[in-house]
Amino acid sequence: MADKIIIFSGKQYAGKDTAAKIMLDKMTDYRRCAMGDIIKLEYGKSHNLRRTKRFDL
């Protein structure tokens, strides 16, 4: 579990991605993860689901 979490919220084109990139350049002990990905990963862990290979046709 993370000790520190920084969340960016705002409208589209408000500069959230740019601000996060600048902060990550300076704060090397942080990593970036999309909230949707975090929810899917935690749901998978709590329901004992494994990632499977996906094939695109």
Secondary structure, DSSP 8 states (H G I E B T S, - for coil): --S--------TTSSHHHHHHHHHHH-TT-----HHHHHHHHHHHHTT---------
